């Protein structure tokens, strides 16, 4: 009795059919990927699109410096615009927006210098 109340408080049941369906899809795909990794069929990883693809006719060739600059710049600009579009009401939101902007600025600064 106490355990079921505790579990329903910590892990509330999904409120919609969509959430339940996505939970099942997520659990199934994670289980399949885990079993594939255990059998030795590893996932190919690349930072950039089609870098490991052998069937591609035209390959995008970017240095990692250019690619990461290309990926981090829009995130930094979005973090800066959040100061204008969403004015801070309390210290917590100001701290969060500042941390995001500082993080992305630091990443861009690392690639420029």
One Martini backbone bead per residue (centre of mass of N, CA, C, O) as a GRO file, in nm:
protein
  113
    1UNK     BB    1   0.061   0.061  -0.025
    2UNK     BB    2   0.298   0.257   0.020
    3UNK     BB    3   0.450   0.189  -0.242
    4UNK     BB    4   0.228   0.277  -0.448
    5UNK     BB    5   0.221   0.570  -0.355
    6UNK     BB    6   0.518   0.631  -0.401
    7UNK     BB    7   0.525   0.557  -0.710
    8UNK     BB    8   0.298   0.759  -0.797
    9UNK     BB    9   0.464   1.010  -0.711
   10UNK     BB   10   0.733   0.965  -0.870
   11UNK     BB   11   0.573   0.776  -1.101
   12UNK     BB   12   0.362   0.887  -1.293
   13UNK     BB   13   0.125   0.828  -1.495
   14UNK     BB   14   0.047   0.855  -1.802
   15UNK     BB   15  -0.191   1.088  -1.941
   16UNK     BB   16  -0.148   0.952  -2.232
   17UNK     BB   17  -0.137   0.767  -2.518
   18UNK     BB   18   0.114   0.896  -2.644
   19UNK     BB   19   0.306   0.854  -2.404
   20UNK     BB   20   0.281   0.548  -2.397
   21UNK     BB   21   0.376   0.492  -2.687
   22UNK     BB   22   0.656   0.636  -2.661
   23UNK     BB   23   0.757   0.455  -2.433
   24UNK     BB   24   0.753   0.191  -2.594
   25UNK     BB   25   0.936   0.279  -2.826
   26UNK     BB   26   1.181   0.355  -2.653
   27UNK     BB   27   1.222   0.082  -2.510
   28UNK     BB   28   1.254  -0.090  -2.766
   29UNK     BB   29   1.497   0.062  -2.894
   30UNK     BB   30   1.689   0.028  -2.654
   31UNK     BB   31   1.688  -0.279  -2.647
   32UNK     BB   32   1.787  -0.330  -2.935
   33UNK     BB   33   2.053  -0.170  -2.912
   34UNK     BB   34   2.171  -0.332  -2.677
   35UNK     BB   35   2.170  -0.612  -2.817
   36UNK     BB   36   2.345  -0.527  -3.059
   37UNK     BB   37   2.594  -0.449  -2.895
   38UNK     BB   38   2.630  -0.732  -2.759
   39UNK     BB   39   2.662  -0.882  -3.054
   40UNK     BB   40   2.853  -0.652  -3.230
   41UNK     BB   41   2.651  -0.432  -3.346
   42UNK     BB   42   2.758  -0.133  -3.413
   43UNK     BB   43   2.745   0.197  -3.406
   44UNK     BB   44   2.774   0.461  -3.608
   45UNK     BB   45   2.985   0.746  -3.562
   46UNK     BB   46   2.911   1.101  -3.615
   47UNK     BB   47   2.912   1.442  -3.621
   48UNK     BB   48   2.847   1.416  -3.924
   49UNK     BB   49   2.692   1.392  -4.201
   50UNK     BB   50   2.793   1.117  -4.392
   51UNK     BB   51   3.094   1.031  -4.302
   52UNK     BB   52   3.039   0.691  -4.312
   53UNK     BB   53   2.938   0.691  -4.595
   54UNK     BB   54   2.956   0.479  -4.898
   55UNK     BB   55   2.696   0.558  -5.092
   56UNK     BB   56   2.776   0.835  -5.138
   57UNK     BB   57   2.841   1.069  -5.379
   58UNK     BB   58   2.831   1.319  -5.193
   59UNK     BB   59   3.052   1.475  -4.974
   60UNK     BB   60   3.086   1.617  -4.667
   61UNK     BB   61   3.358   1.845  -4.602
   62UNK     BB   62   3.464   1.901  -4.270
   63UNK     BB   63   3.587   2.046  -4.030
   64UNK     BB   64   3.554   2.046  -3.697
   65UNK     BB   65   3.571   2.349  -3.661
   66UNK     BB   66   3.350   2.431  -3.867
   67UNK     BB   67   3.119   2.252  -3.765
   68UNK     BB   68   3.104   2.361  -3.472
   69UNK     BB   69   3.058   2.654  -3.551
   70UNK     BB   70   2.794   2.593  -3.709
   71UNK     BB   71   2.643   2.474  -3.448
   72UNK     BB   72   2.694   2.706  -3.216
   73UNK     BB   73   2.593   2.981  -3.329
   74UNK     BB   74   2.278   2.951  -3.313
   75UNK     BB   75   2.275   2.897  -3.007
   76UNK     BB   76   2.395   3.168  -2.923
   77UNK     BB   77   2.179   3.349  -3.058
   78UNK     BB   78   1.943   3.229  -2.894
   79UNK     BB   79   2.053   3.310  -2.616
   80UNK     BB   80   2.053   3.616  -2.672
   81UNK     BB   81   1.743   3.644  -2.749
   82UNK     BB   82   1.630   3.558  -2.468
   83UNK     BB   83   1.675   3.839  -2.333
   84UNK     BB   84   1.456   3.985  -2.514
   85UNK     BB   85   1.201   3.787  -2.531
   86UNK     BB   86   1.271   3.686  -2.215
   87UNK     BB   87   1.222   3.827  -1.947
   88UNK     BB   88   1.331   3.847  -1.635
   89UNK     BB   89   1.186   3.760  -1.311
   90UNK     BB   90   1.438   3.608  -1.201
   91UNK     BB   91   1.738   3.476  -1.108
   92UNK     BB   92   1.717   3.194  -1.240
   93UNK     BB   93   1.671   3.280  -1.539
   94UNK     BB   94   1.921   3.455  -1.561
   95UNK     BB   95   2.123   3.228  -1.499
   96UNK     BB   96   2.046   3.038  -1.731
   97UNK     BB   97   2.092   3.231  -1.971
   98UNK     BB   98   2.387   3.295  -1.900
   99UNK     BB   99   2.499   3.007  -1.914
  100UNK     BB  100   2.431   2.952  -2.208
  101UNK     BB  101   2.577   3.190  -2.338
  102UNK     BB  102   2.857   3.127  -2.217
  103UNK     BB  103   2.894   2.845  -2.331
  104UNK     BB  104   2.870   2.916  -2.638
  105UNK     BB  105   3.091   3.130  -2.638
  106UNK     BB  106   3.321   2.946  -2.549
  107UNK     BB  107   3.307   2.755  -2.792
  108UNK     BB  108   3.356   2.967  -3.012
  109UNK     BB  109   3.624   3.081  -2.896
  110UNK     BB  110   3.782   2.812  -2.928
  111UNK     BB  111   3.759   2.813  -3.252
  112UNK     BB  112   3.883   3.095  -3.314
  113UNK     BB  113   4.159   3.071  -3.130
   0.00000   0.00000   0.00000
